[in-house]
Amino acid sequence: MSTTDGEYRPGVGMVIARPKRMVFAGRRIKNSSREAWQLPQGGIDPDEDIVKALWRELAEETGIQSQDIRIVAETDWLYYDIPDNYRRKLWQGRYVGQRQKWFLLEFLADDSAVQLHNPGAPPEFDAWKWVPFDHIDAMAVEFKRDLYRQVQKAFKTDIDQII
């Protein structure tokens, strides 16, 4: 079966990095019993600029503000499919997966800039930690592992600019 871009929910993804190839990972509230860790990501609202969506999602999910970040690199659109059993639950079955523009972000602040519970947005994560960039694919839920490998490949040299 062939699909079109319209069948994929548009979104942004973030690799928030600090020196020594360490990146932010959040534990999903909905899956905390299964230790489901992921990188911050979120949807792009209709008619919303991609970078504006990036800053909004960054603040909503992590509490980190744009002044504490430097954009290092970005990907082309990357795609992943959602397993059939999730499709009916997520987005009223409208999408088969997501297409995302990923950004490598240098974290310029200290850890106190991370605030998982922010007014105006329901929390996505109940915990967070710094993890090695090279291990993000192993920590992801099965259906996102290939996507995370694509992100690792896209940023494999750019992440070394963060020293």
Order of alpha helices (4+ residues) and beta strands (2+ residues): beta-beta-beta-beta-alpha-beta-alpha-beta-beta-alpha-alpha
